Amino acid sequence: MRLPKKFWRNLLLVFTCISFYIFYVFRNNKTAAAKFGGNDKFYRNDNAGSAITITILGQDDGSRRDKAGGVEKGKSMTCNIPKLEMNASDVSHFFHDPKKFECEKGRNWVYIDANKKAQLIPERKNAQCRFHRINFKQNIDRTLFEYILSFFYSGSFEEELKMGEELPAEMINVRCKDGYWYPDIWETPLISVRKVKKQQQQYYKKWNVLMVSFDSVSQMTFRRKLPKTVRFLEEKLDAVVLNGYNIVGDGTPQAFIPILTGATEEELPLTRKRFPEASFLDDVYPLIWKNYSDAGYVTLFAEDEAFLGMFEYRLKGFRRPPTDHYTRPYFTKLEEKTRNVAAQCIGSDLQHKHWLRYAREFVETYRETPYFGLMHHCVYSHDDINLVGIIDDDLSAWLQSTSEAGLFDDTILIVMADHGHRFAEMRETQQGAMEEKLPFFSITLPKKLRETQEGKQMYANLKTNADRLSSPFDVHQTLHDILQFPKDLTSEQNTRTRSLSLLRPIPSSRTCADADIAPHWCTCLDWKEALRSEEDKQVSYEVAEAIVQAFNEQLQNELKVCSPLKLKGIEYAKKLVPKEDLLKLGARPKDTDGFVPDLTGNTKTTYAHYQIKLSTTPGRGVYEVTVLFDFLTRHLTLDLSSVSHVSPYGDDPHCIIDRNYFLATYCVCYDRV
């Protein structure tokens, strides 16, 4: 008997409704699981017996990250500072002598002489120059009248620049004409330190602080490319280089926010500019230079690149100039001429020559006034592992001349880098991965301080701490100690405190967990290969599949423009487990005094940190990811701030990068598939 058509239509309708219901429930479960705050999502491998549950931390939703759980489980790991080779065979071929830039052939018409006075070069002595001031564009509401005034006057050259005198303002844009009927025209921004008055509070001896920082230079690369500078620091200034200085996060802000505030970005109020409720940094960050300013110090914050500014590229920046001297407006004007590309030349001069001249002016101007200065150099070193070498002669000569002039006599000098190279091909080697996390960091105590009783002890502590684990958090505490030296300089500090001063003894037993350095960034952990046995291989692939699934969860709302990712392969997998002796350690020692341990125990490993380097398709994504996996519960904890995209993005995420920079890490646009 044939069933009527109506029956089949109704059956089809019921089947369709059931299908939609199943899809709806599945989708809602996935959506709920992806929410921040510890909710789990599930991933099942067809070859495994049970599902992996995943907790995702560090999502870009403006929330604070709950860090409990991930780091603390590494508490028992003892730290051994790695000793890297400067000429290791797997990286030595990446280095060569760079070609020098070819700047404009015609000489700059105007220069600033040693007395900070503007001068014309002889061949342009008849030129007429006019200028306008370069001001910080405050992020505050202005009236319509003020906007109209700024529109008409911000670019007009209304005043004559008088030669043989100091600049009329710290930063100006100058335009010169030479000739009458068909004049030659030359234009450039100029910068020179203009002294500000500071009310002094001379309750105690004040030591200057000058931090000279470089972007993306590991300790090994600093030694490779800037050997004269290192030699002068160590041999002439008796600088102490910290071999155990370990980064705590990815990128420049994650290096300097802990230094300047003692906290991480996630622990502080929201300042990411893509969020409407984000605050300006100077409104909510406890920046250390405020402490120095309150103590009567003149303050300086100078970066040589505006577009990639450490607090402006991703963060909201400052409402007002954060320090007494602030160079961002100058470099913003400079980059307008190069269309937001870092200015490696300023006319006919290499950029760093102006940068060093300005630094010399600053320390000379405030020879009798205490100062705190942070100068960060980015333009040569950010995108090239070799180019920073062109500054070595000038930087070492600058250090020598400034020192011989007595300008460092009262100054604690810190020469450092924020992190090693993150994107170069070298980063894909084992040595390169280590070097990324071990930037150059040196501290020089002036001879005058080292000759005091407390200075001798601080210098001895520094030399001891050079081979102990340290971090940006410790630099912050050190800056506090410089403002007011502690009375106790001999007792070891408590490892339960995250920020330990470099001027006081740091315990040799300190671990990454003590220092709040996540396993992903910790260089003093012992990793074991996790692809040798079939059991290890299966777990590693299950974890890798779950990681890619987590990436796709981040793209869930952008699947109209971004393609879902699939696991292509694993380049390597390592796991961090307690050392063998620790697993064999029995409950009681073999002898009465507790000197001889009982190593007959058989403790099972129940969790491990995995570090996996995996590739995805479509596109060319290669990721290095650190996760915590619990073998008993089959639960995975993934912190997205511990995900490194180690292959070049190219233009794969072009469709999303302006709207949501965070997702550029995972997005491959459909038109690039």
KEMAR-125512 format. One record per residue (C-alpha): x, y, z. Coordinates in steps of 0.02 Angstrom, whole numbers, plus 50000, padded with zeros to 5 digits. Each point is the difference from the previous one (the first is absolute). Layout:
N
XYZ
...
REM end
This chain:
673
500005000050000
500665016949951
500035013750131
499195016549951
501085015049951
499325009750149
500804987350117
501725002249920
499845019050006
499574999550186
501424987950034
501225011449909
499365014950100
500264990750165
501754994649948
500445017949952
499395006950166
501004987150097
501565004249899
499815018550035
499744996550184
501584989350010
500995013549909
499315013550116
500454990350158
501744995749936
500345018049950
499425007050165
501064987750097
501535005449901
499615018450023
499754998150186
501614990250017
501015013649913
499545013450126
501395007050109
500064995450183
500404981650009
498584992249899
500634985149903
499794994449823
500184982049944
501044991649867
499974981649959
501314990649901
499274985049908
501484989450053
499895004750184
498934993050136
499345016050078
499755018249956
501255013850038
499235014750091
500795017049969
500075015950101
500535015249900
500835014550089
500595016849934
498625003049873
499885017749929
498355004450082
500615013350121
499924988350149
501394996950123
500864983249993
499864988050144
501774993650008
499734987350138
500434982349952
501185001149853
501595006650075
499854993750177
500134981849949
501795002849945
500495005150176
501154985350030
501115003149848
501765006150043
500675013549886
501634997849906
500535015449900
500424994449822
501735003949934
499825004449816
501395000749872
500225016249905
500574990749844
498894984750011
500034990049839
498125000549973
499925019150000
501705006749948
499555000349815
498605012650031
501235013950043
500985011149881
500615017849987
498555011149946
500055012449858
499915017950059
498525010649950
500165012349860
499195015750067
499675015849900
501575005749910
499785018550030
500495005550176
498675005550123
499935019049996
499735002650186
500864991050143
500085001650190
501765003650062
500824994450162
499265015150090
498234995349947
499935014549876
499274999249824
501255003049860
499975000449810
501324990449903
501205011749909
499344996049826
498255005450053
500495015150104
498795011549906
498484988950025
498485007050089
499154988250123
498315000450085
499224987650119
498474994450095
499964991250167
499624981450013
498854997250147
499274984750083
498214997649940
499134997650165
498654986850005
498755011650082
498435008449940
500285016749912
498805013549949
499535002749818
500985016450003
501574990850059
499824987049861
499855013949871
501545008750068
501004983849999
499474996549821
500625016849936
501575001950105
500684982550029
500894999449833
500375018449965
501795006250010
499615016450086
501635004050091
501795003049945
501314987950066
501495009950063
501694991949976
501284999850140
498634998150130
499194985350088
498414993449922
498485010050056
499144983750050
500554982250035
499264993849835
499745010349843
499704997149816
501135011349897
499905005049816
501415009449914
500105008749832
501605004349908
499865010949844
498755012549936
499184995949833
500164981150006
500504996450180
500604983450067
498904994050144
500494988950146
498894994250143
500204988850152
499514998550184
501325005050129
500144995250183
501085006650142
499824999250190
499205015350080
500325000550187
498514998850118
500055005750180
499694987450137
499745003450184
501334990550095
499794989850158
501784997050059
499644988750148
501284987149943
501254996749862
499104997249835
500714989049863
499495002649820
499284985649900
500294998649812
499284985049909
500604997649820
498974986249922
500014990749833
498594990549919
500184981549959
501814996850049
500464984450098
501545000050112
500934989249874
499535011349853
500485015550100
501714992350026
500114994849816
499475016649923
500545012850131
501674993150063
500825017050027
498535005950103
500004984350108
501885001150024
499895018150058
498564996150118
500854985050080
501835005549999
499915018850024
498365002950092
500024983550098
498224996349945
499184983950060
499104990049865
498564989250061
500144982749923
498374994250079
498925014749945
498434991449932
498515008249915
498254997550070
498935003149845
499935002649813
500575016649927
500565017250056
498505004950108
500134983750096
501835004250034
499765017950057
498314999750088
500734988950139
501565011050007
499025016150014
498534994050106
500504983650085
498454991849925
499464991649840
498825007849874
498654987650051
500135005050182
499775018449960
498455009449941
499544997449817
501005011149879
499824990749834
499395013249879
498824988649905
498855000050152
498885015450020
500174999350189
501914999949995
500925012950104
501545010349961
501564993050083
500415015850096
498274999650078
500114982350071
501794993249997
501135002550153
501505004649892
501655000750094
500535016549921
498575008150099
500904994750160
501605007949935
499115015849948
499215001650172
501764998650074
500595015049897
500744990849851
499875006249821
499274985949893
500264994649820
499154987049891
500704999049824
499634987349863
500745001749827
498474993049911
498235006650019
498984987949894
500564984950102
499995009350165
500024987950147
498455008050076
499115005949842
500064986049871
498784988950094
499625010250156
499135016750017
501545010250042
500045015550108
498735013650029
501375012850034
501914999849984
500484986750128
501725007350040
500865017050001
500844995749836
499034989249876
500604997649821
498504991549919
499345016049915
501705002549916
500094982449930
498175000649949
500395015349894
501554991549933
499014984749948
498715010749910
501365003049872
500274981249980
498164995050007
500044991050167
501624990949962
501375001550130
501245013449950
501704991549989
500725016149933
499645018050044
500445008549838
501844996649971
500334993350175
499744982950074
498595001150126
500964993350148
501235014649995
498585012050042
499374987850133
501704999450086
500225018949985
498335002650087
500504987750137
501645009450027
499075016550008
498834992850131
501364994050119
500995016149977
498505011350027
499594991450165
501764997650064
499515008550163
498214993650006
499474982050036
499194991549852
499144983949946
500144996149815
499374985649893
500584999849819
499424985749889
500814997049830
498994990049875
500315005749823
501544989449957
499734984650107
498144995949993
499954992049828
501814994849970
501204989950107
501545007749918
499595018349973
500265005450181
501854997049972
500175016549906
499775009550164
501434991450093
501385012649962
498915015150039
499194992450155
501654994650078
500765017149958
498485008550078
500184989850159
501865003950008
499855018849970
498525001850118
500924990250135
501625009749978
499035016350016
499444994350173
498184999249948
499784982450070
500815004050169
498315000550088
499054988749881
499444981950012
500084994849818
498934985849934
500354994149823
498764986649951
498824992349873
498174995650018
500124982449926
500924990349865
499454998349820
498244993149981
499714998349813
501694997149918
500394983049923
501244997350140
498534999450121
499544983149927
501594992150068
500174993450176
501325013150042
498945013749923
498494995150103
501065001350157
500785016549949
498295008049975
499704998050186
501735005750058
500275018249949
501535010350041
499935008850168
501425009250087
500125011650151
501415012150036
500195007250174
501055016049996
501724999050079
499505013250128
498614988550061
501064984149996
501245008450118
498695002050136
499674986250125
498244996849938
500565001549819
501324986650025
498684988150066
498785004149859
501354997049870
500454983350080
498154995349999
499855004749817
501464988849952
499254985550097
498285002949924
500745000249824
499854981049993
498334998650089
498275000749928
499365017849980
498605008649905
499225016849955
499044999450164
501685000750090
500525015549903
498475008850067
500464996250180
501785005349963
499395017049938
499085002150165
501584995650096
500995013149903
498795013450058
500284994850181
501374987450037
499414986250118
500844998050168
500234981149984
501124995849853
500634983050058
498484989150038
499304989149862
498315005849938
498444989450020
499604990249842
498155001250040
500145017949939
499955001449810
501035016049985
501744998650077
501285013949995
501584997049899
500955010250131
499604987350136
500394981350002
498864989149893
499904981850061
500874987149892
498494988650027
498825011949910
498934991849866
498985006649856
498434996750101
500715010750141
500375014049877
498294998249917
500794995349833
498844988549904
500744983749933
499835006449822
501275013750037
501084991050126
501724995549933
500594990350152
498864985049985
500464982649940
498924994449855
499894982149937
499524994849825
498174995049987
499954990849832
501114984950033
498804987150067
498334996049921
499135005350160
500895016850002
499665002549815
498144996650021
499845012350144
500995013349907
498884998749846
498435000350108
500635015750085
500475008049833
498284996449927
499185007650153
501095015649984
499485002749819
498194997550051
500265013850130
500705011449865
498434997149898
498955004550150
500825017249998
499495002049818
498204994650030
499255017349972
501105003749849
499774984349895
499255010449860
501745006949964
501204988050088
500224981849950
499944986550137
501704992450035
500524981749995
501524991850076
501304997149865
501374992450106
501105000950154
501805005949980
500464995750178
499184996450167
500805001150171
499314996850172
500565006650167
499894987550141
500814999250173
501784993649998
500294981450017
500785001550174
498505009850059
498814986349939
501054986850088
500135009650163
499274990050145
499075006950149
501444997850123
501905001949982
501134984850018
501055007550140
499555008150165
500665017249953
499065001049836
501565001549890
499714984049898
498365000049904
498964984549971
499874998249810
498954984249997
498345009049979
498934998649845
498975015949987
498975000749841
499945015549892
498235006650002
500225016149901
501245008149882
500285016149908
500094996649814
500875011449876
499494995949823
500535007949837
498644996449874
499515005549826
498255003249935
499105000549835
499435009749901
501375012949999
501744998550070
499695001850185
501314992950118
499645001550186
500964996650158
498774996550140
500214995650184
498574991350091
499704990950162
499284982449982
499324989650142
500164981449958
498744994350130
498585011849955
500535002349817
499795018650026
500985012749898
500355018050054
500475011449855
500555018050033
499875009749836
501335012150062
501194985149990
499694997349815
501405005849885
499685001749812
501794996749945
499745000549812
499755016549905
498185005349986
500245007249827
498335006949944
499024984450049
498985009350134
499775016249901
498094998750011
499995000250190
501555009350058
499235017450003
498404994250085
500734988050127
501904998950011
499884986150130
499254988049872
501385003149873
500964986250090
498734987049943
499125007349847
500354994849821
498855010149888
499004990249872
500795009449855
501724993850060
499494981650009
REM end
